[in-house]
Amino acid sequence: MTTASAVLVLGASGHLGGEVARRALAAGHRVNATSTTGAPAAPAAPGITWHALDLRDRDAVTDLVERVRPDTVVNTAYRQGDWAVTADGAAHAALAAAATGARLVHVSSDAVFSGAAPAYPETALPDPVNPYGAAKAAAETAIRALHPNAVIARTSLILGDGGSVHERRVHDLASGAAVGALFTDDVRCPVHVGDLADALLELAACDRTGVHHLAGPDALSRHDLGVLIARRDGLDPDRLPRGRRAVSGPPGPLDVRLDCTATRAVLRTRLRGAHAFLAPR
């Protein structure tokens, strides 16, 4: 991805996709972005061209990529509980990118793993235990077949400076605006949305291919993560209810730790741990 190249961000109305689009624009790239409505969830940065796109529609995906002719496609789109968006949509993106010679960076998830292993390096094979993980794993399989030179970037819980669903949930639970619990047995390796966006763009700009793991170095339960968020934001962490996913569900992997050693060795971008990016302001 050279200076002033064309970047197409799929799912750019989401938390990560919007950050990728903004940072690509700031780096001097021509940025096209998609959402289901053709408009961002929040006011868009001037200079981003928006398109309505249903990833489930293979012909629509092909037509858009042929019209935009991006140098790079970054696919951040997914929808929990919707196989057609998460799996089929990824295949449509891979097919269209390969047909036009565009580089593809696809965002996958630690949900492709069961949590049975102590940690998962990039060479680990998916063994999903719920429908979302299965959809993400199917997307990876399709991409490998359709676009062998693509980057598949697995990540974990994505947080920002207050803009993520995880942070909003902590605020709602601490204020009593929501009911529920933060699980003490559900462990992930959170990553900051800005660090992740930079890492994705760095991978887009190099000639690396295959699976890369992009997550923070700190493994934390959702409750421990909530405590860090509460302390940063001046909330009372004692108001955060505890629970165990193994007891109450929903079904899914419990302790999933992405081993990012191989990817960190080749990236300039630093992926900070949650203790660092959630330190009190």
Buried (B, 14 or more C-beta within 10 A) or exposed (E): BEEEBBBBBBBBBBBBBBBBBBBBBEBEBBBBBBBBEEBBEEEBBEEBEBBEBBBBBBEBBBEBBEEBEBBBBBBBBBBEEBBBBBBBBBBBBBBBBBEBEBBBBBBBBBBBBBBEBEBBBBEBEBBBBBBBBBBBBBBBEBBBEBBEEBBBBBBBBBBBEEBBEBBBBBBEBBEEEEEEBBBBBBBBBBBBBBBBBBBBBBBBBEEBBEBBBBBBBBBBBBBBBBBBBBBBBEBEBEEBEEBBBEEEEEEBBBBBBBBBEBBBEEBEBEBBBBBBBBEEE
